[in-house]
Amino acid sequence: MHRPSLPSAILAALLLAGATGLAAQARTLPSLEPGARVRVTAPSLSRGLRVGTVAGVRGDSLDLKVAGRDTTVTVSASELTRLEVSRGQRRQGRKGMGMGLLIGAAGGAVLGYASGDDESGFIAFSAGEKAVLSGVVFGVLGTVIGGLAGLSSQTDRWVSLPLDGGPTTRARLSLDLSHVGSRRLGLSVSF
């Protein structure tokens, strides 16, 4: 019985992996209305990620009006690695309040503790008491300021869209050299 050599087994596995990748279907775009705000990721785009509005969908390509530019960019569906659509915007009030609370309370506590113990007198606080009091006061102040700052900031709610017909064949080649004498080679293909 003839056993194939390791180099010919690797070559056969690589050819099989390449052939299955080429046989994948062409990718189709989900239905998008012109004017929809989208975020696309594709290696062909500079910086890989672009946000803009849909100018049109033509067959297997997407015409994208990029924010801040007067030109339209055409992206082939096969180039897309991710496609997201905006489902409206939301304000960041709660996030701002949380950040303000943390920064204010921590900063106040550090300042209060760093000021040290008061000398004895009518009203005297220890460094620990000052840390707690300053943390509460600056925490409340930070919550208010952070909440106001967060309310003035809006971000999009992005929903990922499926890219149908994309490459669904995945081939994995593994070489196990733990048993050097037997040279095990594994190939798994999933659809």
N, C-alpha and C positions, 0 to 999 in steps of 0.2 A: 504494500500500500504506500503510495506516494504522499508525503506531507508537504504542503506548500511552504515556501520559505517565508520568513518574517517580512522582508521588504515587499514581496508580491502580495501578501495578505494586507499590508497597510495600503498599498496602491489600490487594491480592489475595494477596500473600505472607503477610501477617499473618493474614488470614482462613483461608487454607489451614493455616497452622501451628496456629491455635486449633482448627480442626475436627478435625485429626488427633489432637490431645491429648484432645479430648472423646470420641473414638471408642475410646479405649483400654479394655481389659478391666478389670473389677473385680479388686482384689488379693485373693488368698486367703492365709491363714496356713498355715505348715507345722504339722505335728502336734506339739503340745507337751503334755506331761503336767502335770497340776496338781502344784504343789510344785516345779517346775523353776525354778532361779534364772536370770533373764534380765536383759539390759540392753537397753532400747529407746530409740530416738531418734525423736522426733516433734516437729514445731514446736508442736503444741497443748499439750505438756507444759511446765510452768514449767521454765526452764533447759534445755529441750530433751532432756535425758537423764535416764532413771530406771533404777534397779536395784531389783529386787524378785523376788517369786516369783509364778508363774502361779497364779491362783485359779481360772481357767477360760477356755475358748475357746468363744465362742458365734458361730457363723457367721463373719462377717467382723469380729469384734471380740475383743479380748484383755482379760480382767479381770486386773489386776495388783495384787498386795498389795505396796505400796511399803514398803521397809525403813524402820523407825523410825516408821511411822504406822499408825493403826488403821483407816484407810479403804482401800477398794479403788478403783482408778482404772480406767476403761474407755477403751481406746484403739482407735479404728477402724483396720482394716488399711490403709485407703487413706491414713491419716495417717502411717503408719510410714515412716521413711526408712532405718532400720537396725534389725535384730533379731539379738541375739547370745544364746547360751546358755552357761552355765558348765559346763565339763567337769571340775570339781574344782578344788582349790586347790593351790598350790605354795608352798614356803618360798623365801625370798630369800637363802639363805646365801652362794651364790657371788657374787651381786651385792654383798652387804654386804662380803665379803672383798675384792673388787676395789676398791670405793670406799674402804675402810679402808686398803688398801695405798697407793693413790694419795695420799690425804690425809696419811697418816702419813709416807710417804717424802718427799713434797714439803715438808711442814711441818718435818720433821727436818732436811732438807738446808738449808732457809732458816735455821733456828735455828743449826745448826752453822756455816754460813758467816758468819752475822752476829756470832758470838762472836769472830771474828778469829783471828789467829795467836797461839799461846802464846809467852811469853818463853822463851828458851833455858833448859834445865834437864835434869833426869833424863828426864822424859817431856814432850815438846813436840810438838804437832800444828800443822800449817798450817791455815788456814781451809778449804781444799779437802779436806784429810783429815778434818777435823771434819764437813764437810758430808756426805761419803760415809758415815762411821761413824754419824752421827746419822740419816741417811736410812735406813740398813739397820735400825737399832734401832727407830726409830719406825715404819718400814714394817711390820716384823714385829708390833709391838704393835698397829698399826692394823688389820692383817689379822685378828688374833685378835678384837679388839673388834668390828670390822665384821661378821665372820662370825657371832658370837654375836647381834648385833643383827639381822642378816638372818634368822637361824633363828627368831627370835621374831616375824617378820613374815610374813603369808601373803597372797597375792593370788590372784584367780580366773584360770583359763585360759579366755578367751572365744573361742568359735567362732561365726563369722558364719553366719546362716541365710539362704537365698535367700528373697526375697519374690516369689513367683510371681504372674504376671498383672499386675504393676505396669506403669506407663506405659512402654512400650517404644518408642513413636514419639518421635523427636527431630527437631525442625525447626531449621534454622539459617538465619538470614537475614543476608546480608552485602551491604554497599553499598560499591562500589569507586568512589571519586571521583577516582582518579588520572587518568582520561581524562574530564575534565569535559565535553568536547564530546560524547562518545558516551554518557555516563551508563550505566555497566554495573551491573546488578543481578543478584545470584545467590541462588538458593534451593536448598538441598539437604535432602532428607528421607530418613532412614534408618529401617528397621524392624528 
